[in-house]
Amino acid sequence: MTRFRHQVFTDTHLRHMEEITQVVYEDFECELVQFNGEHNHVHLLVNFAPKAAVTKLVNFLKGVSFRRPCQEFDDPKRHQSFVRQYIEQQTPPA
């Protein structure tokens, strides 16, 4: 369980994320069965062909769902500050 999840998604973000990830489903010949989320994460139920690699699908979804909303909703400097703060707060392995 993640201890510190920032509340970053609004209903508008979630609806938009569902729309922009549709391209990825089409590229992977997948079908989005259900999409839902909260303020800090999303849940997806996807039907995909056995030939599709789940790891590639997940990586593409994470990339698209991260980049596009940042470009369309966020101030890039604010986002960069958030990422920098997140990295600085990470604890190195023992």
Secondary structure, DSSP 8 states (H G I E B T S, - for coil): --S-------HHHHHHHHHHTHHHHHHTT-EEEEEEE-SS-EEEEEE--TTS-HHHHHHHHHHHHHHHHHHHHS-HHHHHHHHHHHHHT-----
